[in-house]
Amino acid sequence: SVKLRRNYYHKTCPNVENIVRAAVTKKFQQTFVTAPATIRLFFHDCFVQGCDASIMIASSDGSKAEKDHPDNLSLAGDGFDTVIKAKEAVDAVPSCRNKVSCADILAMATRDVIALAGGPSYEVELGRLDGLSSTAGSVDGKLPQPFFNLNQLNSLFAANGLTQKNMIALSAAHTVGFSHCSKFANRIHNFSRETAVDPALNQGYAAQLRGMCPKNVDTRIAIDMDPKTPRKFDNVYFQNLKKGKGLFSSDQVLFHDPRSKPTVNNWANDSHAFKRAFIAAITKLGRVGVKTGKNGNIRRNCAAFN
């Protein structure tokens, strides 16, 4: 397995983390969406062909890139913009120019937005190269869906070397950001033949969601994932699950399934234990499918191959 390390750029671009942090902070101050958008971009990148910034590539006439797969169309533009702005800031320093990969910039930016949103701080491992391919076809079946049950979630994460505990910790990224009505409409309008509303949903919360997402609403309407502290990266996500306020079935199942419920209970009560577990999980996520040597390079433009 590839050895990433914390001081990877200490000779080539010693100040890289401060340069990236400054660019990310500026972007975050312009719009909070920067935080969830960047975290989600990192996750969607790493789960498809590894953490290699293949998600950043723009489609060309001949081929459809990862970002244009249906599962990636809802990625907010602010995540992409954050990486591009940070890359520009790095490349503005002559000694750093074309020395730092887009994949590492995305990993750093993710760490920075988590801290900016009040989440745990951690040292980020570096040394990834940018991938040499990006196809929409490679995304099929690689990303979790909002209707997944625990077995489906566990097997998808296991395919990337992540445990159930890692998966539950990373799910807590849903403590920030928003979703669209279309992603959970079935839970509030036509759950089953017996009942319109998913019985696992808190009734008051379901009524609120029905108000915000009526049957024929514009599916692009955005709803906060965490109804209580939507702009804070915290363990309230797990407290919400205990109250039946997980927005997706794939959130609520973590409390509903007896195999994951004890972990949810633990982290709902113990924010330090959650933060430790989250740092371990996101560090492990950052090691998935990393490219080195001939398998990658450093892109001059994050959105295009050299």
GUPADO-76677 format. One record per residue (C-alpha): x, y, z. Coordinates in nm, 4 decimals. Layout:
# GUPADO-76677
X / Y / Z
...
***
This chain:
# GUPADO-76677
0.0000 / 0.0000 / 0.0000
0.1085 / 0.3552 / -0.0700
0.2716 / 0.5499 / 0.2107
0.1284 / 0.8992 / 0.2412
0.3012 / 1.1286 / 0.4885
0.2313 / 1.4501 / 0.6713
0.5312 / 1.6550 / 0.5584
0.5349 / 1.5404 / 0.1965
0.5854 / 1.8921 / 0.0527
0.8338 / 2.0223 / 0.3119
1.1075 / 2.0567 / 0.0480
0.9036 / 2.1464 / -0.2643
0.6350 / 2.3745 / -0.1171
0.6866 / 2.4073 / 0.2597
0.4027 / 2.6555 / 0.3152
0.1415 / 2.4649 / 0.1119
-0.0999 / 2.3992 / 0.3998
-0.1170 / 2.7668 / 0.4953
-0.1641 / 2.8711 / 0.1321
-0.4519 / 2.6259 / 0.0862
-0.6088 / 2.7144 / 0.4207
-0.6106 / 3.0846 / 0.3378
-0.7800 / 3.0250 / 0.0014
-1.0344 / 2.7854 / 0.1530
-1.1100 / 3.0233 / 0.4413
-1.1790 / 3.3066 / 0.1985
-1.4160 / 3.0852 / -0.0018
-1.5874 / 2.9589 / 0.3166
-1.6475 / 3.3171 / 0.4317
-1.8245 / 3.3861 / 0.1019
-2.0584 / 3.0875 / 0.1324
-2.1086 / 2.8184 / 0.3954
-2.1981 / 2.5661 / 0.1219
-1.8226 / 2.5483 / 0.0625
-1.7977 / 2.3114 / 0.3617
-2.0471 / 2.0363 / 0.2728
-1.9713 / 2.0729 / -0.0993
-1.5998 / 2.0110 / -0.0499
-1.6448 / 1.7203 / 0.1932
-1.8866 / 1.5501 / -0.0452
-1.6563 / 1.6108 / -0.3424
-1.3706 / 1.4391 / -0.1563
-1.5899 / 1.1406 / -0.0695
-1.7258 / 1.1033 / -0.4230
-1.3719 / 1.1299 / -0.5584
-1.2200 / 0.8687 / -0.3266
-1.4938 / 0.6074 / -0.3747
-1.4477 / 0.6074 / -0.7538
-1.0967 / 0.5007 / -0.8603
-0.9485 / 0.6310 / -0.5350
-0.8537 / 0.9785 / -0.4092
-0.7025 / 1.1005 / -0.7361
-0.9069 / 1.4112 / -0.8260
-1.0648 / 1.2220 / -1.1176
-1.3943 / 1.3841 / -1.0103
-1.2536 / 1.7234 / -1.1150
-1.2077 / 1.6377 / -1.4839
-1.4461 / 1.8085 / -1.7266
-1.6103 / 1.5970 / -1.9973
-1.4735 / 1.6365 / -2.3490
-1.6548 / 1.5816 / -2.6789
-1.5427 / 1.2211 / -2.7008
-1.5983 / 1.1074 / -2.3429
-1.8252 / 1.1704 / -2.0461
-1.6272 / 1.2213 / -1.7250
-1.7108 / 1.1094 / -1.3689
-1.8646 / 1.4429 / -1.2732
-2.1380 / 1.3987 / -1.5370
-2.2620 / 1.0647 / -1.4023
-2.6166 / 1.1032 / -1.2569
-2.4855 / 1.0296 / -0.9034
-2.2507 / 1.3290 / -0.9302
-2.4796 / 1.5865 / -1.0943
-2.5961 / 1.7114 / -0.7536
-2.2407 / 1.7906 / -0.6375
-2.2420 / 2.1650 / -0.5610
-2.0174 / 2.3791 / -0.7809
-1.8682 / 2.5421 / -0.4708
-1.6664 / 2.2279 / -0.3948
-1.5033 / 2.2301 / -0.7382
-1.4470 / 2.6060 / -0.7107
-1.2758 / 2.5654 / -0.3724
-1.0173 / 2.3268 / -0.5184
-0.9618 / 2.5474 / -0.8243
-0.9134 / 2.8616 / -0.6101
-0.6733 / 2.6794 / -0.3754
-0.4778 / 2.5407 / -0.6719
-0.4489 / 2.8943 / -0.8159
-0.3170 / 3.0199 / -0.4816
-0.0568 / 2.7416 / -0.4647
0.0536 / 2.7951 / -0.8243
0.0878 / 3.1705 / -0.7634
0.3935 / 3.0878 / -0.5497
0.6733 / 3.0321 / -0.8059
0.8502 / 2.7543 / -0.6127
0.5217 / 2.5637 / -0.5645
0.3945 / 2.5946 / -0.9201
0.2900 / 2.2543 / -1.0622
0.4402 / 2.0808 / -0.7574
0.1186 / 2.0035 / -0.5641
-0.1466 / 1.7609 / -0.6901
-0.5149 / 1.8482 / -0.7173
-0.5844 / 1.5287 / -0.5200
-0.3786 / 1.6577 / -0.2254
-0.5340 / 2.0037 / -0.2515
-0.8803 / 1.8438 / -0.2267
-0.7684 / 1.6421 / 0.0799
-0.6307 / 1.9574 / 0.2462
-0.9377 / 2.1643 / 0.1571
-1.1621 / 1.8949 / 0.3075
-0.9673 / 1.9024 / 0.6331
-0.9872 / 2.2841 / 0.6360
-1.3645 / 2.3129 / 0.5780
-1.4327 / 2.0565 / 0.8525
-1.2361 / 2.2694 / 1.1001
-1.3983 / 2.5924 / 0.9730
-1.7436 / 2.4420 / 1.0328
-1.6506 / 2.3616 / 1.3928
-1.5490 / 2.0004 / 1.3394
-1.2334 / 1.8240 / 1.4559
-0.8883 / 1.9412 / 1.3440
-0.6435 / 1.6805 / 1.2206
-0.3118 / 1.6443 / 1.0417
-0.3693 / 1.5562 / 0.6773
-0.1562 / 1.2956 / 0.5007
-0.0211 / 1.3973 / 0.1595
0.1547 / 1.2469 / -0.1409
-0.1302 / 1.1555 / -0.3794
-0.0904 / 1.1989 / -0.7538
-0.3742 / 1.2981 / -0.9877
-0.5354 / 1.0140 / -1.1811
-0.5063 / 0.9671 / -1.5554
-0.8636 / 0.8617 / -1.6313
-1.2165 / 0.9776 / -1.5513
-1.5237 / 0.8148 / -1.7027
-1.8904 / 0.8328 / -1.6112
-1.9106 / 0.4546 / -1.6503
-1.6629 / 0.4008 / -1.3677
-1.9080 / 0.5559 / -1.1189
-2.1799 / 0.2890 / -1.1579
-2.2506 / 0.1146 / -0.8282
-1.9613 / 0.2828 / -0.6475
-2.1510 / 0.5432 / -0.4418
-2.4008 / 0.4898 / -0.1579
-2.7662 / 0.5628 / -0.2333
-3.0120 / 0.7313 / 0.0070
-3.2263 / 0.4140 / 0.0220
-2.9404 / 0.1760 / 0.1149
-2.9763 / -0.0570 / 0.4122
-2.6924 / -0.1436 / 0.6510
-2.5718 / -0.4457 / 0.4518
-2.5509 / -0.2386 / 0.1330
-2.3679 / 0.0435 / 0.3114
-2.1261 / -0.1944 / 0.4820
-2.0383 / -0.3837 / 0.1661
-1.9776 / -0.0636 / -0.0330
-1.7485 / 0.0731 / 0.2383
-1.5760 / -0.2642 / 0.2853
-1.4934 / -0.2595 / -0.0868
-1.2879 / 0.0524 / -0.0046
-1.1252 / -0.0993 / 0.3036
-1.3518 / 0.0825 / 0.5481
-1.5297 / -0.0755 / 0.8451
-1.8869 / -0.0311 / 0.9662
-1.7537 / 0.2058 / 1.2320
-1.5722 / 0.4139 / 0.9664
-1.8947 / 0.4221 / 0.7634
-2.1060 / 0.5451 / 1.0569
-1.8476 / 0.8138 / 1.1372
-1.8341 / 0.9357 / 0.7754
-2.2158 / 0.9386 / 0.7540
-2.2011 / 1.2140 / 1.0145
-2.0824 / 1.4490 / 0.7394
-2.4606 / 1.4793 / 0.6925
-2.4462 / 1.7072 / 0.9984
-2.3793 / 1.9897 / 0.7491
-2.5169 / 2.0727 / 0.4091
-2.8431 / 2.0018 / 0.2361
-3.0254 / 1.7610 / 0.0131
-3.2992 / 1.7938 / -0.2464
-3.6631 / 1.6908 / -0.2070
-3.6323 / 1.4248 / -0.4767
-3.3816 / 1.2264 / -0.2670
-3.6272 / 1.1487 / 0.0127
-3.9713 / 1.2211 / -0.1422
-4.0678 / 0.8524 / -0.1160
-4.0316 / 0.8671 / 0.2648
-4.2908 / 1.1449 / 0.3006
-4.5368 / 1.0877 / 0.0130
-4.5578 / 0.7273 / -0.1001
-4.3580 / 0.5077 / 0.1333
-4.5620 / 0.1902 / 0.0879
-4.9065 / 0.0640 / 0.0043
-4.9979 / 0.0778 / 0.3724
-4.8580 / 0.4178 / 0.4607
-4.7611 / 0.7396 / 0.2823
-4.5011 / 0.8327 / 0.5449
-4.2083 / 0.6136 / 0.6544
-4.2970 / 0.5057 / 1.0124
-3.9250 / 0.5387 / 1.1038
-3.9575 / 0.9165 / 1.0533
-4.0403 / 1.1390 / 1.3493
-4.4017 / 1.2479 / 1.2832
-4.3459 / 1.6185 / 1.3485
-4.0359 / 1.6140 / 1.1306
-4.2243 / 1.4309 / 0.8549
-4.4965 / 1.6990 / 0.8643
-4.2290 / 1.9716 / 0.8378
-4.0685 / 1.7959 / 0.5418
-4.4048 / 1.7566 / 0.3684
-4.4545 / 2.1316 / 0.4120
-4.1165 / 2.2089 / 0.2575
-4.1443 / 1.9415 / -0.0102
-4.5058 / 1.9144 / -0.1248
-4.5874 / 1.6456 / -0.3823
-4.5285 / 1.8418 / -0.7026
-4.2538 / 2.0720 / -0.5714
-3.9487 / 2.1696 / -0.7757
-3.7171 / 1.8790 / -0.6954
-3.4220 / 2.1179 / -0.6674
-3.5538 / 2.2753 / -0.3464
-3.2822 / 2.2343 / -0.0824
-3.3468 / 2.0980 / 0.2666
-3.0951 / 2.1010 / 0.5546
-2.9672 / 1.7529 / 0.6388
-2.9385 / 1.8402 / 1.0082
-3.2530 / 2.0327 / 1.1082
-3.1032 / 2.1397 / 1.4426
-2.7483 / 2.2689 / 1.3760
-2.7203 / 2.2729 / 0.9950
-2.4099 / 2.4948 / 0.9948
-2.2114 / 2.3137 / 1.2599
-2.0023 / 2.0023 / 1.2167
-2.1044 / 1.8169 / 1.5326
-2.2460 / 1.4967 / 1.6786
-2.6031 / 1.6352 / 1.6703
-2.6425 / 1.4146 / 1.3600
-2.6508 / 1.1112 / 1.5927
-2.8833 / 1.2814 / 1.8408
-3.1193 / 1.3479 / 1.5483
-3.1150 / 0.9796 / 1.4472
-3.2284 / 0.8832 / 1.7995
-3.5326 / 1.1112 / 1.7490
-3.6211 / 0.9691 / 1.4056
-3.4835 / 1.2766 / 1.2282
-3.2460 / 1.1145 / 0.9816
-3.3286 / 1.2628 / 0.6409
-3.2393 / 0.9586 / 0.4291
-3.3319 / 0.5964 / 0.4954
-2.9560 / 0.5348 / 0.4818
-2.9151 / 0.7741 / 0.7780
-3.2054 / 0.6441 / 0.9845
-3.1070 / 0.2789 / 0.9331
-2.7945 / 0.3438 / 1.1420
-3.0150 / 0.3831 / 1.4485
-3.2778 / 0.1348 / 1.3351
-3.0409 / -0.1595 / 1.2794
-2.9301 / -0.3251 / 1.6068
-2.5782 / -0.3777 / 1.4665
-2.5092 / -0.0046 / 1.4300
-2.7411 / 0.1372 / 1.6984
-2.4914 / 0.1087 / 1.9887
-2.2375 / 0.3171 / 1.7957
-2.4990 / 0.5850 / 1.7227
-2.5977 / 0.5936 / 2.0914
-2.2353 / 0.6176 / 2.1984
-2.1461 / 0.9051 / 1.9649
-2.4729 / 1.0900 / 2.0352
-2.3569 / 1.1098 / 2.3994
-1.9816 / 1.1430 / 2.3529
-1.8622 / 1.4034 / 2.1056
-1.4948 / 1.3344 / 2.1799
-1.5334 / 0.9661 / 2.0943
-1.7102 / 1.0672 / 1.7726
-1.4369 / 1.3159 / 1.6765
-1.1639 / 1.0550 / 1.7297
-1.3561 / 0.8035 / 1.5199
-1.4214 / 1.0608 / 1.2489
-1.0539 / 1.1570 / 1.2214
-0.9585 / 0.7881 / 1.1941
-1.2253 / 0.7314 / 0.9263
-1.1488 / 1.0329 / 0.7084
-0.7751 / 0.9604 / 0.7286
-0.8433 / 0.6052 / 0.6103
-1.0754 / 0.7381 / 0.3377
-0.7901 / 0.9585 / 0.2154
-0.5726 / 0.6495 / 0.1546
-0.8187 / 0.4763 / -0.0787
-0.6787 / 0.3935 / -0.4227
-0.3997 / 0.6501 / -0.4058
-0.1954 / 0.6911 / -0.7258
0.1849 / 0.7092 / -0.7336
0.4644 / 0.6781 / -0.9872
0.3512 / 0.6094 / -1.3428
-0.0148 / 0.5782 / -1.2339
-0.0546 / 0.9518 / -1.1920
0.0908 / 1.2970 / -1.2350
0.0446 / 1.6543 / -1.1139
-0.2180 / 1.8287 / -1.3228
-0.1537 / 2.1846 / -1.4317
-0.5301 / 2.2395 / -1.4521
-0.7418 / 2.0311 / -1.2123
-1.0264 / 2.0070 / -1.4659
-0.8159 / 1.8717 / -1.7540
-0.5512 / 1.6063 / -1.8137
-0.2047 / 1.7442 / -1.8951
***
